[in-house]
Amino acid sequence: MEDEEDEEDEEEAFSRCPQCRQTWDTKERPFKCLKCRSTFVRRDLLLRHDRTVHAKDGGVPLHSEVKRRTVAKTSPVAGPSKSPTDYDTATLEQIEASSDGMVDLETAAMLMTNFRQKAMANQDQDYDDSTMMQHGPGPALLEPAVHYSNGTVALPQMSWDSFMPQQITEPKAHSISSSISGSHDSQLSFTSASTMQPHPHQLPPIMDRQASTGDNITPAFRSLTGSVSVQGMATSGALSPYPSMLGPVSPVDYRRSPGPAQMCTMAKAPQVQTEAHLAKILENIKKCDSELALFDTFRLPSIPVLNRYLSTYFNFFHHHLPFLHPASFDPTQVSAPLLLAVLSIGALYTFEQDQAYMLHIGSKVLVNQFLQNKENFSSRKCPLWAMQSSLLNMVFASWSGDPKGLEWACSIKSLLANMVAGNRYELHRRSEARQGAPSSHEEWVEDEGCRRTYYAVYIFFGLLTLTYNHTPAISFNEFDTLELPSSESLWNVEVSDEESWRESLTASTIISFREAHDNLFQGDPARYSAFATRVMINALFLEVWYHKRSPEALQDVVTEYKLRLALETWEKSLDSCEPETVVVQLSAPHKGHPLIFNAMAMYRNTRARLLVDLKGVQEALRYHDSYEVAAAMTNARDKVKRSQEMLKVIQECFECIEVAALHGIRWVARTSATNWSIEHPLCGMDLMVILTLWLWRLEHDEEPASEEELTMYNKLRKLFDDGSLNVYGAKLSSIVARLWGSMIDEVVVWGITKLMGESFKLHSQALSGYEEATSPRSGSATPTMAHHAVAVAAY
């Protein structure tokens, strides 16, 4: 009866409407079904089609004009509670078209909740589904453009199911399609009234967690020798959005070099202050979006959310790769693609990956439009922001934990390398044009920003080589006479006048890349900044990589000797590193700048690479299959020998895991994802594989363990208590693999750490399974550590 009344209402309206009669006469079909794109000449036919064809879809049915007017007059507060419904994109559009904007808040909340659930549930969709487009004529550009569905942004469905979603309800979100000059209400968009529930095997959202007590910590993580008390997590950090996750921070800890006392400063993260600033950001995005690819689909977060993302980027990520200048980074003036790239990484650090993906795709679309529409593109004329945006987008994709993202990042390595080469050439010409005249502070900031970006790309490419065994895209010869990065203190200095600026510049020690390289290979410690320290260990790592790939590497004793000398000299140079007065509110078990802590992780990996190169594991990581990676780990046991040289490598491995053990493995598992750089799990991958395989050999080889090997074995065993051994079994090799895997994937910012954690757990099972298969109970005569009467130290 209700349907018949609806149809009668529609037919009566049709009979009274001259426009509808004209439509019927001209055979136009203006009434569109947004669920299947069918068209009809009358609305009553559209309603009938929706009830008959789409009833099984479970979407919201269309209403007649009478019902629409009734809904508009009804208060949303007095209406009955709605149950969650499976809304798809077409349903969203249909509701938007049929309700004239009168959708109550409860419906909006359910729509957004369903949208987020679908964005996380579609894990099998390929990364390229959202990012594929045919390249135009000419050279390959940055990336295929991104396709969006009408009405709702199509997020790429990447394999980040391990992430903890964290959605904080904000009062409003801003649409790029909103009129900048229109009313404030025209910029409102739906916001979620509920939060996503985490996976049952994940930790609760990080902001909801409190410091754990010893009673609820599993035996595997309890009472490690010399561990920092978990209550230390309660120390607050002024800049951290998660105060409970920071340990004690002292400004003195960030002065590595001796010298007179200097005033310590704390860099402030850029922020969006007013609605006018937000409107300016929206206008910048619209100007860059010449093809309207983001029109009506992209949603810019509200001011509190934007400021949270900016804070997490500059307080958590920036210190590990400081190529942006915080003091001059104005969100209203900076290029829109660069701002979106910064916000996308900031969103990762707040565990809001749906927003992170949307911002990441928006940045890639805008950069791609710029490159496609730029006539006579030349790397010399490419602006710095394009290089910086591309770098951040590649960082996002490469460590996302999805192979499609890595494939995209690797496909544009040459483009980014060409940008560096062309931009560096222009920098050289600018410097020569000054004819030796000192640069002003503004000119120096511009030039230093270029240099820091080049070196950031160099470091990132080095990490791709370290992790995936990809051939380096930039050689150290590219830099040669280019100055190394300055100290963070000089980079962030507040200048009152040009005279004081020249005094600060003169007092700083800045040398060229070539000078530092020559000093290291001559055995002379060099004095440079913390950032330069990270650059030089990247250069030495790549030298080792090239050497191990050389056919003459086995016979080339001289080169290996020089490499070892350079590495030793690099380590000695740490004591004379430029002092840093910028306090970094990150907790880590070291006394230097976070860049020095990251450089030490790379140093240990480089020392290990001189003896053991796990090429098979690195290549398996490219395809992001944890079972294949674990199999490659186990199959690499023949590469790990027992020798005096190997004991030196095991010492590096011991120091790697000792850093976590002395700081508290449970504490590290909960905090390292946001406090430490991605370098640590990436560099620790090889070290932990070598360590577990060496322990496995020691436990299963027929050759008895030497006194030095037993000493090292017992040093490692002392890091764990009896509870840990009882939980994971009697063999230390399996224990170490399991603990390391559990530690790096407990809290996940970058998806690659989840893949590594799962691989180590499978590797632990393989080691344990082999042990069971070769145990005396199985009839095998293969000896174990028990056969050698290993003297385990009492503790």
C-alpha positions in Angstrom: 0.0 0.0 0.0 2.8 2.4 0.9 4.5 1.7 -2.5 1.3 2.4 -4.4 0.7 5.6 -2.5 4.3 6.7 -3.4 3.7 5.9 -7.0 0.4 7.8 -7.0 2.1 10.8 -5.5 4.8 10.7 -8.2 2.3 10.3 -11.0 0.2 13.1 -9.7 3.4 15.3 -9.5 4.2 14.2 -13.0 0.8 15.2 -14.3 1.2 18.6 -12.8 4.8 19.2 -13.9 5.2 20.7 -17.4 8.9 19.9 -17.3 8.3 16.2 -16.7 5.8 16.1 -19.6 8.3 17.9 -21.8 10.9 15.3 -20.8 8.6 12.5 -21.7 7.9 14.1 -25.1 11.6 14.6 -25.9 12.6 11.1 -24.7 15.1 12.6 -22.2 16.0 10.4 -19.2 17.0 12.7 -16.4 16.4 10.4 -13.4 19.6 8.4 -12.8 20.1 5.4 -10.6 23.5 5.9 -8.9 23.7 2.2 -7.9 23.8 0.9 -11.4 23.8 4.0 -13.6 20.5 3.2 -15.3 18.3 6.2 -16.4 14.6 6.7 -16.4 12.2 9.3 -17.8 10.2 9.5 -14.5 11.1 9.4 -10.9 8.4 6.8 -10.1 10.1 4.4 -12.5 13.4 5.0 -10.7 11.7 4.3 -7.4 10.2 1.0 -8.7 13.6 0.0 -10.2 15.3 0.7 -6.9 12.8 -1.4 -4.9 12.8 -4.4 -7.3 16.4 -4.6 -8.6 18.4 -3.3 -5.7 16.3 -4.6 -2.8 18.7 -7.6 -2.4 21.8 -5.2 -2.2 20.9 -4.1 1.3 21.4 -0.4 0.6 19.2 2.4 1.7 16.0 2.5 -0.5 15.0 5.7 -2.2 12.0 7.7 -0.9 9.4 9.6 -2.7 9.1 13.4 -2.6 6.6 13.1 0.2 8.9 11.0 2.4 11.8 13.3 1.6 9.9 16.3 2.8 8.9 14.4 5.9 12.5 13.5 6.7 13.5 17.1 6.3 11.0 18.2 8.9 11.9 15.5 11.4 14.4 16.3 14.1 17.4 13.9 14.0 17.5 13.8 17.8 13.9 12.5 18.1 14.3 9.8 15.4 14.7 6.1 16.2 18.2 4.6 16.5 19.5 3.2 13.2 21.3 -0.1 12.9 24.6 -0.2 10.9 23.9 -0.9 7.3 26.3 -2.0 4.5 26.6 1.2 2.5 28.6 1.2 -0.7 29.8 4.2 -2.6 26.8 4.3 -4.9 24.5 4.3 -1.8 26.4 7.3 -0.4 25.8 9.2 -3.7 22.2 8.1 -3.8 21.6 9.4 -0.3 23.3 12.6 -1.1 21.2 13.1 -4.2 17.9 12.1 -2.7 18.1 13.9 0.7 19.1 17.4 -0.5 21.8 17.5 2.1 19.4 16.7 5.0 21.1 13.7 6.5 21.0 13.4 10.2 24.1 13.0 12.3 23.5 9.3 13.2 23.2 8.3 9.6 26.4 10.3 8.8 28.2 8.5 11.6 27.1 5.1 10.3 28.2 6.0 6.8 31.6 7.0 7.8 32.1 4.0 10.1 31.1 1.7 7.3 33.4 3.6 4.9 36.4 3.1 7.2 35.5 -0.6 7.8 35.5 -1.2 4.1 38.8 0.7 3.6 40.4 -1.7 6.1 38.6 -4.9 5.0 39.5 -4.9 1.3 43.0 -6.2 1.8 43.2 -8.2 -1.4 42.8 -5.2 -3.7 46.0 -4.3 -5.5 47.8 -1.1 -4.8 47.7 -0.3 -8.5 43.9 -0.5 -8.6 43.8 3.0 -7.2 46.8 4.4 -8.9 46.8 3.1 -12.5 46.7 5.4 -15.5 48.2 5.3 -19.0 51.3 7.3 -19.4 51.2 10.1 -21.9 53.8 10.6 -24.6 57.3 11.5 -23.6 59.5 10.3 -20.8 58.1 8.3 -17.9 56.7 10.6 -15.3 56.4 10.3 -11.5 53.6 7.8 -11.3 50.3 6.8 -12.8 47.6 9.1 -11.8 45.0 8.0 -9.2 41.4 7.2 -10.0 38.8 8.2 -7.5 35.2 7.1 -7.4 32.5 9.9 -7.4 31.6 11.2 -4.0 34.1 9.2 -1.9 37.9 8.9 -2.1 39.0 5.5 -3.1 41.7 4.5 -0.6 44.4 2.1 -1.8 43.8 -1.2 -0.1 47.3 -2.1 1.1 48.3 -4.9 3.4 48.5 -2.9 6.6 45.9 -5.0 8.6 48.4 -5.0 11.5 48.0 -1.3 12.1 46.0 0.0 15.0 43.3 2.3 13.7 42.8 5.4 15.8 40.1 7.8 14.8 39.5 10.8 16.9 36.2 12.5 16.3 36.7 16.1 15.3 34.0 18.8 14.9 34.4 19.1 11.1 36.4 18.2 8.1 37.0 20.4 5.1 36.3 19.5 1.5 38.5 20.8 -1.3 35.3 21.2 -3.4 33.9 23.7 -0.9 33.7 27.3 -1.9 36.5 29.2 -0.3 34.4 32.4 -0.2 31.2 30.7 0.7 29.6 30.2 4.1 31.5 28.3 6.8 28.8 25.6 6.8 29.5 24.8 3.1 32.9 23.3 4.2 31.4 20.7 6.5 31.8 17.1 5.8 30.7 13.9 7.6 32.7 12.8 10.6 32.6 9.5 12.4 30.9 9.2 15.7 32.6 6.0 16.5 36.0 4.5 16.4 37.3 1.5 14.6 37.9 -1.6 16.8 41.4 -3.0 16.6 42.2 -6.5 15.6 41.8 -8.9 18.6 45.5 -9.8 18.4 46.7 -6.2 18.4 47.4 -3.8 21.2 44.7 -1.3 21.9 45.1 2.1 20.3 48.3 3.6 21.5 46.8 6.6 23.2 44.5 4.4 25.3 47.4 2.3 26.7 48.9 2.9 30.1 52.2 1.8 31.4 52.2 -1.9 32.0 53.2 -3.4 35.4 55.4 -6.4 35.8 52.4 -8.6 36.8 50.8 -8.6 33.3 54.0 -8.9 31.3 54.7 -12.3 29.9 57.7 -14.2 31.2 59.4 -13.7 27.9 59.7 -10.0 28.5 60.0 -9.8 32.3 63.0 -8.7 34.3 65.7 -8.5 31.7 69.1 -7.9 33.1 69.6 -4.1 33.7 66.2 -3.3 32.2 64.8 0.1 32.6 61.7 0.1 34.8 58.4 0.3 32.9 57.4 3.0 35.2 59.9 5.2 33.4 57.4 5.5 30.6 55.4 7.8 32.7 57.9 10.6 32.1 56.2 13.2 30.0 57.6 14.9 26.9 56.5 18.4 26.1 56.2 17.8 22.4 54.8 14.3 22.4 51.1 13.6 21.7 51.7 10.4 23.7 53.3 11.6 27.0 53.2 8.1 28.5 55.5 6.7 25.9 58.6 8.9 26.5 61.4 8.1 28.8 63.6 10.5 30.7 65.0 13.2 28.4 67.9 15.5 29.4 69.2 18.3 27.2 72.7 17.4 28.3 72.3 14.0 26.6 72.1 15.7 23.2 75.6 17.2 23.4 78.0 14.7 22.1 81.1 16.8 21.9 83.1 18.5 24.6 83.1 22.3 24.7 81.7 25.3 26.5 78.2 25.3 27.7 75.6 26.5 25.2 72.0 27.4 25.5 69.7 24.6 24.5 66.7 25.2 22.3 63.6 23.3 21.3 62.3 23.5 17.7 58.6 24.1 17.4 56.4 22.2 15.0 54.6 24.4 12.4 50.9 24.8 13.1 47.7 26.0 11.4 46.4 28.9 13.5 43.0 30.1 12.0 40.2 29.2 9.7 41.6 31.7 7.2 44.9 29.7 7.1 42.9 26.6 6.5 41.0 28.3 3.6 44.4 29.3 2.2 45.6 25.7 2.2 42.4 24.6 0.5 42.9 27.3 -2.1 46.5 26.1 -2.7 45.3 22.5 -3.2 42.7 23.7 -5.7 45.3 25.6 -7.7 47.6 22.6 -8.0 44.7 20.3 -8.9 44.3 21.6 -12.5 42.6 18.4 -13.7 40.1 18.4 -10.8 41.2 14.9 -9.9 40.5 15.6 -6.2 37.4 17.6 -6.8 34.5 16.5 -4.6 36.5 13.5 -3.3 39.3 14.8 -1.2 38.6 15.8 2.4 41.1 18.0 4.2 41.1 17.3 8.0 40.1 19.9 10.5 42.5 22.3 12.1 43.1 20.1 15.3 43.8 17.1 13.2 46.1 18.9 10.8 48.1 20.3 13.8 48.3 16.8 15.3 49.7 15.5 12.0 52.2 18.3 11.8 53.3 17.8 15.4 53.9 14.1 14.9 55.8 14.6 11.7 58.2 17.2 13.1 58.5 15.7 16.5 58.8 12.0 15.6 59.9 11.7 11.9 61.7 14.9 11.1 64.7 14.4 13.4 65.6 11.1 11.6 65.7 12.8 8.2 65.8 16.6 8.8 65.8 18.0 5.3 62.9 20.4 5.9 63.4 23.8 7.6 60.8 23.9 10.5 61.2 27.7 11.0 60.3 28.6 7.4 57.8 25.7 6.9 54.5 27.7 6.7 51.6 25.4 5.9 49.8 28.2 4.1 52.8 29.0 1.9 54.4 25.6 1.3 53.5 23.8 -1.9 50.3 21.7 -1.5 51.9 18.3 -2.6 54.6 18.7 0.0 52.2 19.6 2.7 50.0 16.6 2.0 53.1 14.3 1.9 54.2 15.6 5.3 50.6 15.2 6.7 50.4 11.6 5.4 53.5 10.6 7.4 52.2 12.5 10.4 49.0 10.5 10.2 50.9 7.3 10.2 52.5 8.2 13.5 49.0 8.7 15.0 47.9 5.3 13.6 45.2 6.9 11.4 46.2 5.0 8.3 42.9 5.7 6.4 43.7 9.4 6.5 47.4 8.7 5.8 46.5 6.9 2.6 44.1 9.6 1.4 46.8 12.3 2.0 49.5 10.2 0.4 47.4 9.6 -2.7 46.5 13.3 -2.9 50.1 14.3 -2.8 51.0 11.8 -5.5 48.2 13.0 -7.8 49.2 16.6 -7.5 52.9 15.9 -8.1 52.0 13.8 -11.1 49.8 16.6 -12.5 52.7 19.1 -12.2 55.1 16.8 -14.0 52.6 15.9 -16.8 51.5 19.5 -17.4 55.0 21.1 -17.2 56.2 21.8 -20.7 59.8 21.0 -21.6 60.4 19.3 -18.3 64.0 19.5 -17.1 65.5 18.2 -13.9 67.5 21.5 -13.7 64.2 23.4 -13.5 62.4 21.0 -11.2 61.5 22.9 -8.0 62.8 21.6 -4.7 59.3 20.9 -3.3 58.7 18.3 -6.1 61.9 16.4 -5.1 60.9 16.6 -1.4 57.3 15.5 -2.0 58.5 12.6 -4.2 61.0 11.5 -1.5 58.4 11.5 1.2 55.9 9.6 -1.0 58.6 7.0 -1.8 59.4 6.6 1.9 55.7 6.1 2.6 55.3 3.5 -0.1 58.6 1.6 0.4 58.1 0.8 4.0 54.3 0.4 3.7 54.5 -3.4 3.9 52.9 -3.8 0.5 54.9 -5.0 -2.5 52.9 -2.8 -4.9 54.0 0.3 -3.1 57.6 -0.8 -3.3 57.3 -1.5 -7.0 56.0 2.0 -7.6 58.7 3.6 -5.5 61.4 1.7 -7.4 59.9 2.6 -10.7 60.6 6.3 -10.1 64.1 6.0 -8.5 65.8 7.2 -11.7 63.5 10.2 -11.9 64.3 11.3 -8.4 68.0 10.7 -9.0 67.8 12.9 -12.1 66.1 15.6 -10.0 69.0 15.5 -7.5 71.6 15.8 -10.3 69.9 18.6 -12.1 69.1 20.6 -8.9 72.6 20.1 -7.7 74.0 21.5 -10.9 71.8 24.6 -10.5 73.0 25.0 -6.9 76.6 24.9 -8.1 75.9 27.6 -10.6 74.3 29.8 -8.0 77.3 29.4 -5.7 79.7 30.3 -8.5 77.6 33.4 -9.4 78.3 34.8 -5.9 82.0 34.9 -6.7 83.0 34.1 -3.2 80.8 36.7 -1.5 79.2 35.4 1.7 75.6 34.3 1.4 72.8 35.9 3.4 70.9 33.8 5.9 68.0 33.5 3.5 70.2 32.4 0.7 72.0 29.9 3.0 68.8 28.4 4.2 67.7 27.8 0.5 71.1 26.2 -0.4 71.3 24.2 2.8 67.7 22.9 2.2 68.9 21.7 -1.2 71.9 20.0 0.1 70.0 18.3 2.9 67.4 17.0 0.5 70.1 15.5 -1.8 71.6 13.7 1.2 68.2 12.6 2.4 67.6 11.0 -1.0 71.0 9.4 -0.8 70.3 7.9 2.6 66.9 6.6 1.5 68.4 4.9 -1.5 71.0 3.4 0.7 68.2 1.9 2.9 66.6 0.4 -0.2 69.9 -1.2 -1.1 70.3 -2.5 2.5 66.8 -3.9 2.8 66.0 -5.2 -0.7 69.5 -5.5 -2.4 68.5 -2.9 -5.0 71.3 -1.3 -7.0 72.0 2.2 -5.7 70.6 4.9 -7.9 73.1 7.6 -6.8 76.9 7.2 -6.5 79.0 9.1 -4.0 80.7 10.7 -6.9 77.5 12.7 -7.5 78.4 14.9 -4.4 82.2 15.2 -4.5 82.9 18.8 -3.5 79.4 19.4 -2.1 79.4 20.6 1.5 78.1 18.1 4.1 75.0 19.1 6.1 75.5 21.6 8.8 74.7 21.0 12.5 71.1 21.0 13.6 71.9 23.9 15.9 72.9 26.0 12.9 70.1 24.8 10.8 67.5 25.9 13.4 69.3 29.0 14.7 67.2 32.2 15.1 69.0 35.1 13.4 68.5 38.6 14.6 70.8 40.3 12.1 73.2 39.3 9.3 76.3 40.1 11.4 75.4 37.6 14.1 74.5 35.1 11.4 78.0 35.3 9.8 79.5 34.8 13.3 77.5 31.6 13.8 78.4 30.3 10.3 82.1 31.0 10.8 82.1 29.2 14.2 80.6 26.0 12.6 82.7 23.3 11.1 81.4 22.4 7.6 83.5 20.3 5.2 82.9 18.8 1.8 81.8 15.2 1.2 85.1 14.5 -0.6 87.2 15.9 2.3 85.4 13.7 4.8 85.6 10.6 2.6 89.4 11.1 2.1 90.0 11.6 5.8 88.1 8.4 6.7 90.1 6.3 4.3 93.4 7.8 5.4 92.6 7.0 9.1 92.2 10.7 10.1 89.0 11.3 12.2 86.9 14.1 10.7 84.8 16.7 12.5 81.3 17.2 11.1 77.7 17.3 12.1 75.3 14.5 13.3 73.6 14.6 9.9 76.9 14.3 8.2 77.7 11.3 10.4 74.7 9.6 9.0 75.6 10.5 5.5 79.2 9.2 5.8 78.2 5.8 7.2 75.7 5.5 4.3 78.6 6.1 1.9 80.8 3.5 3.7 77.9 1.0 3.6 77.6 1.4 -0.2 81.3 1.0 -0.6 81.1 -2.3 1.2 78.1 -3.3 -0.9 80.0 -2.6 -4.1 83.0 -4.4 -2.8 81.1 -7.6 -1.9 79.5 -7.5 -5.4 82.9 -7.3 -7.1 84.2 -10.5 -8.7 87.6 -9.9 -7.2 86.3 -9.3 -3.7 87.7 -12.6 -2.3 91.2 -11.7 -3.5 91.1 -8.0 -2.9 92.5 -7.9 0.6 93.8 -4.3 0.3 90.3 -2.8 -0.4 88.8 -4.7 2.5 91.6 -3.5 4.8 90.9 0.1 3.7 87.2 -0.4 4.3 87.8 -1.7 7.9 90.1 1.3 8.5 87.5 3.8 7.3 84.8 2.2 9.5 87.1 2.4 12.5 87.9 6.0 11.8 84.2 6.8 11.3 83.5 5.4 14.8 86.4 7.5 16.3 85.0 10.6 14.7 81.8 10.3 16.8 83.7 11.7 19.8 84.4 14.9 17.9 81.0 15.4 16.3 79.6 18.9 16.2 77.7 19.7 19.4 74.0 19.8 19.1 72.0 22.3 21.2 68.5 21.5 19.8 66.7 19.2 22.2 65.0 16.3 20.6 62.1 14.9 22.7 62.7 11.3 21.7 63.7 8.7 24.2 66.5 6.4 23.2 69.4 4.6 25.0 72.1 6.8 23.7 73.8 10.1 24.5 74.0 11.6 21.0 71.5 13.0 18.6 69.0 10.5 17.2 70.9 10.7 13.9 74.0 9.3 15.6 71.9 6.5 17.2 70.6 5.7 13.7 74.1 5.8 12.2 75.3 3.3 14.8 72.6 0.8 13.6 73.9 1.3 10.1 77.5 0.9 11.3 76.8 -2.5 12.9 75.1 -3.7 9.8 78.0 -2.6 7.6 80.5 -4.4 9.8 78.5 -7.6 9.5 78.2 -7.2 5.7 82.0 -7.4 5.4 81.7 -11.1 6.4 78.1 -12.2 5.8 75.9 -11.0 3.0 72.4 -12.4 3.2 71.4 -11.6 -0.4 68.7 -14.2 -0.5 66.9 -12.8 2.5 67.0 -9.3 1.0 65.6 -10.4 -2.3 62.8 -12.4 -0.6 61.8 -9.2 1.3 61.0 -7.5 -2.0 57.9 -9.6 -2.4 56.6 -9.3 1.1 55.8 -13.0 1.7 56.6 -13.8 5.3 56.9 -17.5 4.6 59.4 -17.0 1.8 61.4 -14.6 3.9 61.5 -17.1 6.8 62.5 -19.8 4.4 65.4 -17.6 3.1 66.5 -17.0 6.7 66.7 -20.7 7.4 68.4 -21.5 4.1 71.1 -19.0 4.9 72.6 -21.1 7.6 75.5 -22.2 5.3 76.6 -18.6 5.0 77.2 -18.3 8.8 80.4 -20.0 9.8 82.1 -20.4 13.1 85.4 -18.6 13.2 87.3 -15.8 15.0 86.1 -13.3 12.5 82.6 -14.4 12.9 82.9 -13.8 16.7 83.5 -10.1 15.9 80.3 -10.0 13.9 78.4 -11.8 16.7 79.7 -9.0 19.0 78.0 -6.5 16.8 74.8 -8.6 16.9 75.1 -8.8 20.6 75.3 -5.0 20.9 72.3 -4.6 18.7 70.0 -6.8 20.9 71.7 -5.5 24.1 70.5 -2.0 23.3 66.9 -3.3 23.5 67.5 -5.6 26.4 69.2 -3.0 28.6 66.5 -0.5 27.8 63.8 -3.1 28.4 62.4 -5.2 25.6 58.8 -4.7 26.6 59.4 -1.0 26.8 61.1 -1.0 23.4 58.3 -3.0 21.9 55.8 -0.4 22.9 57.8 2.8 22.2 60.4 2.2 19.5 57.9 2.4 16.7 57.3 6.1 17.4 60.6 7.0 19.1 63.2 5.2 16.9 63.8 5.5 13.2 62.9 2.8 10.7 66.6 2.2 10.3 66.7 0.1 13.5 64.5 -2.8 12.4 65.9 -2.6 8.8 69.5 -2.7 10.0 68.8 -5.2 12.7 67.3 -7.7 10.2 70.6 -9.1 9.0 72.2 -9.0 12.5 69.4 -11.0 14.1 69.4 -13.6 11.3 73.1 -14.0 11.6 72.9 -14.3 15.4 70.1 -16.9 15.4 71.9 -19.0 12.8 75.2 -18.8 14.7 73.4 -19.9 17.9 71.7 -22.7 16.0 75.1 -23.9 14.6 76.6 -23.7 18.1 73.7 -25.8 19.4 73.8 -28.4 16.6 77.3 -28.7 15.1 79.3 -31.7 16.0 82.4 -29.5 16.6 82.6 -28.6 20.3 82.3 -24.9 21.2 85.5 -23.0 21.9 86.0 -21.0 25.0 85.3 -17.7 23.2 82.1 -19.1 21.7 80.9 -20.3 25.1 81.6 -16.9 26.6 79.6 -15.2 23.9 76.8 -17.8 24.2 76.5 -17.2 28.0 76.6 -13.4 27.5 73.6 -13.7 25.3 71.8 -16.2 27.6 72.2 -13.8 30.5 70.0 -11.3 28.7 67.0 -13.5 29.3 65.6 -15.0 32.5 64.5 -18.6 33.1 60.9 -17.7 32.4 61.8 -16.7 28.8 63.6 -20.0 28.3 60.7 -22.0 29.7 58.2 -20.3 27.4 60.1 -20.6 24.2 62.0 -23.8 24.8 65.5 -24.7 25.8 67.3 -23.4 22.6 68.6 -19.9 22.6 68.5 -19.6 18.8 64.7 -20.0 18.7 64.3 -17.7 21.7 66.1 -14.8 20.1 64.2 -15.1 16.8 60.9 -15.2 18.6 61.6 -12.3 20.9 62.9 -10.1 18.2 59.9 -10.8 16.0 57.5 -10.1 18.9 59.3 -6.9 19.7 59.3 -5.2 16.3 55.8 -6.0 15.3 54.0 -5.2 18.6 53.4 -1.6 17.7 53.5 -0.8 14.0 53.9 2.5 12.3 55.6 1.2 9.1 54.1 -2.0 7.7 57.4 -3.5 6.8 58.1 -4.1 10.5 55.0 -6.3 10.7 56.3 -8.4 7.8 59.7 -8.7 9.5 58.2 -9.7 12.8 56.1 -12.4 11.3 59.1 -13.7 9.4 61.2 -14.0 12.5 58.4 -15.8 14.3 58.2 -18.3 11.5 62.0 -18.5 11.5 61.8 -19.3 15.2 59.4 -22.1 14.5 61.6 -23.5 11.8 64.6 -23.5 14.2 62.5 -25.1 16.9 61.0 -27.6 14.5 64.4 -28.7 13.2 65.6 -29.1 16.8 62.6 -31.4 17.5 63.2 -33.4 14.4 66.9 -34.0 15.3 66.4 -34.5 19.0 67.5 -37.9 20.6 63.8 -38.9 21.0 63.3 -38.8 17.2 66.1 -41.3 16.7 68.5 -38.8 15.1 72.1 -38.9 16.1 72.6 -35.2 15.4 74.2 -33.7 18.6 72.9 -30.7 20.4 74.5 -28.3 22.9 73.6 -30.8 25.6 76.0 -33.3 24.0 78.9 -30.8 24.3 78.2 -30.2 28.0 78.0 -26.4 27.5 78.8 -24.6 30.7 76.0 -22.2 31.1 76.8 -19.5 33.5 74.8 -19.4 36.7 72.8 -16.2 37.3 
